Amino acid sequence: MDTFESYDDVLAFAITKEAEAAALYRHWATRTTQPAMRAALEQFAGEEDGHRVRLESLRVVGFPASSAHVAPELGLADTLKGRAPGPDLDYQDLLIMAIRAEQAAYDLYTGLAGVTEDPGVRELLRALARDEAQHRLRFENEYEQEYLREN
């Protein structure tokens, strides 16, 4: 596990993770033959780019005070089974992968917050975890609307 000595260390790590997520979504977009899927993946990549830009701006303006609100969890990340990314990836599989990715980011930031001794770094990590929880909830809600609700 990485060691963080400062806010800047945490931000650099988080910026890297967001850039990796955007690159992964873009990679999946190049592998699908479905135009709608490609567009969805590009949108997700753009959102990850937005997270990265937001984190980069924190290096300049400092870390704002944040609320203690954590997004509710539908619990889908642990129960959904999906396929590996490939050219025939469908929207359901994409949502499952996005839910899992956002949950993994939440778990990472929460875990890091639990092992740091610096209260400021801990709050920064918790705020990042809350953001990832919001993203996961967005994908979970979309999955629920598309695949779990009766029409």
VEXLO-953521 format. One record per atom (N, C-alpha, C, O): residue number from 1; x negated, y negated, z negated. Coordinates in steps of 0.02 Angstrom, whole numbers, padded with zeros to 5 digits, always signed. Atoms other than C-alpha are relative to their C-alpha. Layout:
BEGIN
resi,x,y,z
NUM,X,Y,Z
...
# end
This chain:
BEGIN
resi,x,y,z
1,-00042,+00059,+00000
1,+00000,+00000,+00000
1,-00044,-00062,+00000
1,-00095,-00063,-00034
2,+00039,+00061,-00004
2,-00063,-00173,+00041
2,+00000,-00036,-00067
2,+00047,-00029,-00107
3,+00006,+00040,+00060
3,-00122,-00288,-00098
3,+00011,-00073,+00019
3,-00017,-00096,+00069
4,-00015,+00069,-00015
4,-00057,-00465,-00103
4,-00030,-00044,-00055
4,-00016,-00035,-00114
5,+00032,+00046,+00047
5,-00158,-00603,-00184
5,+00036,-00067,-00002
5,+00027,-00106,-00049
6,-00030,+00066,-00005
6,-00050,-00750,-00130
6,+00065,+00005,+00041
6,+00080,+00056,+00071
7,-00059,+00005,-00043
7,+00111,-00805,-00047
7,-00019,+00010,+00073
7,+00016,+00043,+00111
8,+00021,-00006,-00069
8,+00015,-00819,+00114
8,-00013,+00072,+00020
8,+00002,+00092,+00076
9,+00010,-00072,-00014
9,-00036,-00635,+00102
9,+00067,+00034,+00013
9,+00074,+00073,+00060
10,-00067,-00029,-00007
10,+00147,-00587,+00081
10,+00031,-00021,+00066
10,+00058,+00019,+00103
11,-00029,+00025,-00063
11,+00202,-00698,+00224
11,-00035,+00030,+00061
11,-00001,+00048,+00109
12,+00036,-00030,-00057
12,+00066,-00632,+00339
12,+00023,+00072,+00011
12,+00033,+00093,+00068
13,-00023,-00069,-00004
13,+00120,-00453,+00301
13,+00071,+00002,+00030
13,+00084,+00041,+00076
14,-00070,+00001,-00023
14,+00305,-00493,+00327
14,+00004,-00023,+00073
14,+00043,+00005,+00112
15,+00001,+00023,-00069
15,+00268,-00588,+00488
15,-00021,+00056,+00047
15,+00008,+00066,+00100
16,+00023,-00057,-00040
16,+00174,-00437,+00555
16,+00055,+00051,+00007
16,+00066,+00077,+00062
17,-00053,-00050,-00002
17,+00317,-00320,+00510
17,+00057,-00023,+00046
17,+00085,+00017,+00083
18,-00053,+00026,-00043
18,+00445,-00432,+00596
18,-00021,+00002,+00073
18,+00019,+00018,+00117
19,+00025,-00003,-00068
19,+00336,-00444,+00751
19,+00000,+00072,+00026
19,+00017,+00084,+00084
20,-00002,-00071,-00019
20,+00319,-00254,+00753
20,+00071,+00023,+00016
20,+00082,+00060,+00063
21,-00070,-00018,-00012
21,+00508,-00235,+00740
21,+00024,-00027,+00067
21,+00056,+00009,+00105
22,-00019,+00029,-00064
22,+00535,-00354,+00886
22,-00032,+00038,+00058
22,+00001,+00052,+00108
23,+00034,-00037,-00053
23,+00406,-00261,+00990
23,+00032,+00069,+00009
23,+00038,+00093,+00066
24,-00032,-00065,-00004
24,+00490,-00095,+00949
24,+00066,-00004,+00038
24,+00080,+00037,+00081
25,-00063,+00008,-00035
25,+00661,-00157,+01005
25,-00013,-00014,+00074
25,+00023,+00012,+00117
26,+00015,+00014,-00071
26,+00582,-00225,+01165
26,-00025,+00063,+00035
26,-00009,+00075,+00094
27,+00023,-00064,-00028
27,+00495,-00058,+01194
27,+00060,+00044,+00017
27,+00063,+00072,+00072
28,-00059,-00041,-00013
28,+00661,+00033,+01178
28,+00039,-00029,+00059
28,+00068,+00008,+00099
29,-00036,+00032,-00056
29,+00738,-00094,+01298
29,-00030,+00020,+00067
29,+00007,+00027,+00116
30,+00031,-00019,-00064
30,+00612,-00047,+01432
30,+00012,+00074,+00017
30,+00001,+00095,+00073
31,-00008,-00071,-00011
31,+00653,+00137,+01411
31,+00071,+00020,+00017
31,+00084,+00077,+00039
32,-00070,-00017,-00015
32,+00841,+00129,+01434
32,+00017,-00019,+00072
32,-00010,-00067,+00099
33,-00024,+00015,-00067
33,+00926,+00134,+01602
33,+00068,-00034,-00001
33,+00095,-00051,+00051
34,-00066,+00029,+00009
34,+01087,+00060,+01533
34,-00006,-00075,-00010
34,-00036,-00097,-00060
35,+00006,+00073,+00007
35,+01102,-00129,+01561
35,+00028,-00027,-00066
35,-00002,-00072,-00095
36,-00029,+00025,+00063
36,+01215,-00156,+01409
36,-00045,+00017,-00059
36,-00053,-00023,-00105
37,+00046,-00020,+00053
37,+01095,-00060,+01298
37,-00063,-00044,+00002
37,-00087,-00066,-00050
38,+00059,+00043,-00007
38,+00948,-00160,+01367
38,+00015,-00069,-00029
38,-00026,-00097,-00065
39,-00018,+00066,+00025
39,+01039,-00322,+01328
39,+00005,+00000,-00076
39,-00017,-00047,-00109
40,-00007,-00005,+00073
40,+01080,-00265,+01150
40,-00069,+00003,-00033
40,-00082,-00030,-00083
41,+00067,-00007,+00028
41,+00899,-00215,+01118
41,-00039,-00066,+00005
41,-00075,-00085,-00041
42,+00033,+00066,-00007
42,+00836,-00382,+01185
42,+00028,-00049,-00051
42,-00009,-00090,-00078
43,-00030,+00044,+00051
43,+00959,-00471,+01070
43,-00030,+00015,-00068
43,-00047,-00031,-00105
44,+00029,-00019,+00064
44,+00895,-00373,+00920
44,-00072,-00024,-00005
44,-00094,-00049,-00058
45,+00069,+00023,-00001
45,+00716,-00414,+00970
45,-00003,-00076,-00012
45,-00045,-00100,-00049
46,-00003,+00072,+00010
46,+00762,-00598,+00980
46,+00015,-00018,-00072
46,-00012,-00067,-00098
47,-00015,+00013,+00070
47,+00835,-00591,+00805
47,-00061,+00012,-00043
47,-00074,-00026,-00090
48,+00062,-00013,+00037
48,+00675,-00513,+00739
48,-00050,-00056,+00011
48,-00085,-00076,-00035
49,+00043,+00058,-00014
49,+00578,-00652,+00826
49,+00021,-00060,-00042
49,-00021,-00096,-00068
50,-00025,+00054,+00042
50,+00689,-00775,+00734
50,-00020,+00008,-00072
50,-00037,-00041,-00105
51,+00022,-00013,+00069
51,+00648,-00693,+00568
51,-00074,-00018,-00007
51,-00095,-00049,-00056
52,+00071,+00014,+00001
52,+00463,-00705,+00611
52,-00013,-00075,-00001
52,-00053,-00100,-00040
53,+00008,+00072,-00003
53,+00478,-00889,+00656
53,+00019,-00032,-00068
53,-00015,-00077,-00092
54,-00021,+00026,+00066
54,+00571,-00922,+00493
54,-00054,+00012,-00052
54,-00070,-00033,-00092
55,+00054,-00015,+00047
55,+00434,-00835,+00395
55,-00061,-00044,+00013
55,-00094,-00067,-00034
56,+00057,+00043,-00017
56,+00300,-00932,+00488
56,+00011,-00072,-00024
56,-00036,-00105,-00046
57,-00014,+00068,+00023
57,+00387,-01095,+00444
57,-00008,-00006,-00076
57,-00023,-00060,-00101
58,+00010,+00002,+00073
58,+00378,-01047,+00260
58,-00074,-00014,-00017
58,-00088,-00041,-00070
59,+00070,+00014,+00012
59,+00189,-01056,+00275
59,-00013,-00076,+00000
59,-00058,-00100,-00034
60,+00009,+00072,-00006
60,+00208,-01241,+00318
60,+00039,-00037,-00054
60,+00012,-00081,-00087
61,-00043,+00039,+00044
61,+00354,-01299,+00211
61,+00005,+00029,-00071
61,+00031,-00004,-00115
62,-00005,-00031,+00065
62,+00340,-01179,+00064
62,+00062,+00043,-00005
62,+00106,+00040,+00038
63,-00055,-00047,+00009
63,+00461,-01051,-00001
63,+00057,-00033,-00038
63,+00048,-00056,-00094
64,-00057,+00032,+00034
64,+00636,-01118,-00042
64,+00028,+00043,-00055
64,+00020,+00104,-00055
65,-00036,-00038,+00052
65,+00733,-01069,-00196
65,+00055,+00040,+00035
65,+00084,+00017,+00083
66,-00050,-00042,-00032
66,+00851,-00927,-00154
66,+00050,+00025,-00051
66,+00038,+00024,-00111
67,-00052,-00027,+00045
67,+01009,-00852,-00223
67,-00018,+00071,-00018
67,-00062,+00101,+00013
68,+00012,-00068,+00021
68,+01011,-00687,-00312
68,+00047,+00049,+00034
68,+00050,+00108,+00016
69,-00050,-00043,-00033
69,+01146,-00619,-00195
69,-00034,+00054,+00042
69,-00078,+00040,+00082
70,+00023,-00056,-00041
70,+01111,-00448,-00121
70,+00059,+00025,+00040
70,+00114,+00032,+00013
71,-00054,-00024,-00043
71,+01214,-00385,+00025
71,+00025,+00067,-00026
71,-00014,+00110,-00046
72,-00026,-00066,+00019
72,+01331,-00242,-00018
72,-00024,+00051,+00050
72,-00043,+00035,+00106
73,+00025,-00054,-00043
73,+01282,-00075,+00054
73,+00057,+00049,+00014
73,+00092,+00070,-00032
74,-00050,-00049,-00018
74,+01397,+00040,+00148
74,-00027,+00071,-00008
74,+00012,+00119,-00005
75,+00030,-00065,+00011
75,+01275,+00184,+00120
75,-00009,+00041,+00063
75,-00018,+00102,+00058
76,+00004,-00038,-00063
76,+01263,+00232,+00303
76,-00072,+00020,+00016
76,-00083,+00069,+00051
77,+00070,-00012,-00019
77,+01072,+00227,+00315
77,-00022,+00071,-00017
77,-00060,+00102,+00020
78,+00021,-00067,+00022
78,+01052,+00391,+00220
78,+00041,+00056,+00030
78,+00020,+00114,+00027
79,-00045,-00053,-00022
79,+01196,+00485,+00299
79,+00004,+00009,+00076
79,+00024,+00062,+00100
80,-00007,-00002,-00073
80,+01189,+00445,+00485
80,-00057,+00039,+00032
80,-00115,+00031,+00014
81,+00049,-00038,-00038
81,+01101,+00564,+00601
81,-00002,-00028,+00071
81,+00050,-00036,+00103
82,+00007,+00027,-00067
82,+01033,+00493,+00763
82,-00053,+00038,+00038
82,-00088,+00080,+00011
83,+00050,-00032,-00043
83,+00924,+00545,+00907
83,-00061,-00046,+00006
83,-00057,-00105,-00009
84,+00060,+00039,-00013
84,+00748,+00490,+00947
84,+00012,-00046,+00059
84,+00051,-00030,+00104
85,-00009,+00046,-00055
85,+00736,+00340,+01062
85,-00019,+00033,+00066
85,-00069,+00069,+00070
86,+00013,-00027,-00066
86,+00742,+00386,+01245
86,+00041,-00036,+00052
86,+00080,-00080,+00035
87,-00036,+00034,-00053
87,+00812,+00334,+01413
87,+00076,+00007,-00005
87,+00112,-00035,+00021
88,-00073,-00011,+00005
88,+00984,+00405,+01372
88,+00029,-00022,-00067
88,+00084,+00000,-00085
89,-00022,+00026,+00064
89,+00999,+00315,+01205
89,+00067,-00036,+00008
89,+00074,-00078,+00052
90,-00064,+00035,-00003
90,+01178,+00260,+01174
90,+00006,-00051,-00057
90,-00037,-00053,-00101
91,-00008,+00054,+00049
91,+01245,+00116,+01070
91,+00005,+00027,-00071
91,-00021,-00004,-00118
92,-00005,-00030,+00067
92,+01288,+00229,+00923
92,-00069,+00018,-00027
92,-00085,+00002,-00084
93,+00068,-00017,+00022
93,+01110,+00295,+00915
93,-00041,-00062,-00015
93,-00080,-00064,-00062
94,+00035,+00062,+00011
94,+01043,+00119,+00930
94,+00019,-00031,-00067
94,-00024,-00052,-00105
95,-00022,+00027,+00065
95,+01148,+00060,+00783
95,-00029,+00040,-00057
95,-00050,+00012,-00108
96,+00028,-00043,+00052
96,+01089,+00209,+00680
96,-00074,-00018,-00010
96,-00097,-00025,-00067
97,+00070,+00018,+00006
97,+00908,+00167,+00718
97,-00009,-00069,-00031
97,-00054,-00078,-00073
98,+00005,+00067,+00028
98,+00935,-00017,+00677
98,+00017,+00001,-00075
98,-00017,-00032,-00114
99,-00018,-00006,+00071
99,+01021,+00028,+00511
99,-00059,+00029,-00038
99,-00078,+00003,-00091
100,+00057,-00032,+00033
100,+00875,+00141,+00466
100,-00060,-00047,-00004
100,-00094,-00050,-00055
101,+00057,+00046,+00000
101,+00745,+00011,+00516
101,+00009,-00056,-00050
101,-00037,-00073,-00086
102,-00013,+00054,+00048
102,+00828,-00126,+00414
102,-00003,+00027,-00072
102,-00026,-00008,-00117
103,+00004,-00031,+00067
103,+00845,-00007,+00265
103,-00073,+00011,-00019
103,-00092,+00000,-00077
104,+00071,-00011,+00014
104,+00660,+00038,+00279
104,-00034,-00066,-00018
104,-00075,-00068,-00064
105,+00028,+00065,+00016
105,+00615,-00147,+00280
105,+00022,-00023,-00070
105,-00018,-00048,-00109
106,-00026,+00016,+00067
106,+00727,-00176,+00128
106,-00038,+00040,-00053
106,-00059,+00012,-00103
107,+00035,-00043,+00049
107,+00647,-00028,+00037
107,-00072,-00023,-00009
107,-00098,-00023,-00064
108,+00069,+00022,+00004
108,+00473,-00091,+00080
108,-00006,-00063,-00042
108,-00046,-00066,-00089
109,+00005,+00063,+00036
109,+00502,-00268,+00017
109,+00020,+00009,-00074
109,-00010,-00021,-00118
110,-00021,-00013,+00069
110,+00593,-00204,-00139
110,-00055,+00036,-00037
110,-00070,+00020,-00095
111,+00055,-00036,+00031
111,+00452,-00082,-00175
111,-00059,-00044,-00016
111,-00088,-00040,-00070
112,+00055,+00046,+00011
112,+00320,-00215,-00154
112,+00016,-00048,-00057
112,-00028,-00065,-00098
113,-00020,+00045,+00054
113,+00418,-00331,-00269
113,-00007,+00034,-00067
113,-00022,+00002,-00118
114,+00004,-00037,+00062
114,+00419,-00195,-00400
114,-00071,+00011,-00026
114,-00080,+00027,-00084
115,+00069,-00013,+00021
115,+00229,-00179,-00404
115,-00042,-00063,-00007
115,-00098,-00059,-00032
116,+00040,+00061,+00007
116,+00173,-00360,-00396
116,+00010,-00030,-00070
116,+00064,-00025,-00099
117,-00004,+00032,+00066
117,+00135,-00452,-00556
117,+00013,-00075,+00004
117,+00030,-00106,-00046
118,-00010,+00071,-00009
118,+00150,-00627,-00484
118,+00075,-00014,+00009
118,+00105,+00010,+00057
119,-00072,+00013,-00005
119,+00327,-00693,-00516
119,+00020,-00035,+00065
119,+00074,-00022,+00092
120,-00017,+00034,-00062
120,+00323,-00807,-00364
120,-00002,+00047,+00060
120,+00043,+00044,+00102
121,+00004,-00049,-00054
121,+00267,-00668,-00247
121,+00058,+00048,-00005
121,+00088,+00068,+00045
122,-00057,-00046,+00011
122,+00398,-00554,-00325
122,+00065,-00030,+00026
122,+00104,+00005,+00058
123,-00061,+00032,-00024
123,+00536,-00680,-00289
123,+00001,-00005,+00076
123,+00053,+00004,+00107
124,+00004,+00003,-00072
124,+00475,-00702,-00111
124,+00018,+00068,+00030
124,+00056,+00071,+00078
125,-00015,-00067,-00025
125,+00480,-00513,-00083
125,+00073,+00018,-00010
125,+00104,+00049,+00034
126,-00071,-00014,+00011
126,+00653,-00501,-00160
126,+00043,-00039,+00050
126,+00094,-00013,+00073
127,-00038,+00039,-00049
127,+00714,-00640,-00045
127,-00004,+00033,+00069
127,+00046,+00036,+00105
128,+00007,-00036,-00063
128,+00644,-00547,+00105
128,+00043,+00063,+00001
128,+00075,+00078,+00051
129,-00042,-00060,+00006
129,+00731,-00389,+00044
129,+00073,-00017,+00009
129,+00111,+00019,+00042
130,-00070,+00021,-00008
130,+00896,-00483,+00030
130,+00016,-00015,+00073
130,+00070,+00003,+00097
131,-00011,+00013,-00072
131,+00877,-00542,+00210
131,+00008,+00065,+00038
131,+00053,+00072,+00079
132,-00005,-00064,-00035
132,+00847,-00364,+00269
132,+00065,+00036,-00018
132,+00095,+00069,+00025
133,-00064,-00030,+00020
133,+00999,-00305,+00169
133,+00057,-00031,+00040
133,+00104,+00004,+00059
134,-00052,+00033,-00040
134,+01104,-00434,+00261
134,-00001,+00026,+00072
134,+00052,+00038,+00101
135,+00006,-00026,-00068
135,+01038,-00372,+00428
135,+00028,+00072,+00004
135,+00065,+00089,+00050
136,-00025,-00069,+00002
136,+01073,-00190,+00380
136,+00076,+00000,-00004
136,+00109,+00040,+00031
137,-00073,+00003,+00008
137,+01250,-00235,+00327
137,+00033,-00019,+00066
137,+00086,+00007,+00083
138,-00028,+00018,-00065
138,+01280,-00318,+00496
138,+00005,+00061,+00046
138,+00057,+00072,+00078
139,+00000,-00061,-00042
139,+01232,-00158,+00586
139,+00048,+00052,-00027
139,+00082,+00086,+00011
140,-00047,-00048,+00030
140,+01330,-00051,+00463
140,+00072,-00018,+00015
140,+00113,+00025,+00030
141,-00068,+00023,-00016
141,+01486,-00156,+00489
141,+00017,+00014,+00073
141,+00072,+00035,+00089
142,-00011,-00013,-00071
142,+01466,-00142,+00677
142,+00011,+00075,+00012
142,+00055,+00094,+00050
143,-00007,-00073,-00007
143,+01445,+00047,+00662
143,+00068,+00022,-00025
143,+00102,+00062,+00006
144,-00066,-00018,+00028
144,+01598,+00060,+00551
144,+00056,-00019,+00047
144,+00103,+00020,+00058
145,-00053,+00022,-00046
145,+01704,-00042,+00672
145,+00003,+00041,+00063
145,+00057,+00057,+00089
146,+00003,-00036,-00064
146,+01646,+00054,+00825
146,+00013,+00075,-00007
146,+00041,+00105,+00038
147,+00001,-00073,+00002
147,+01636,+00232,+00760
147,+00035,+00032,-00060
147,+00048,+00092,-00059
148,-00030,-00030,+00059
148,+01718,+00256,+00590
148,+00074,-00018,-00010
148,+00111,+00020,-00041
149,-00070,+00021,+00007
149,+01882,+00161,+00599
149,+00043,+00035,+00051
149,+00023,+00045,+00109
150,-00047,-00029,-00048
150,+02032,+00243,+00677
150,+00029,-00055,+00043
150,+00045,-00109,+00018
151,-00027,+00051,-00046
151,+02095,+00151,+00830
151,+00075,+00004,+00004
151,+00106,-00034,+00040
# end
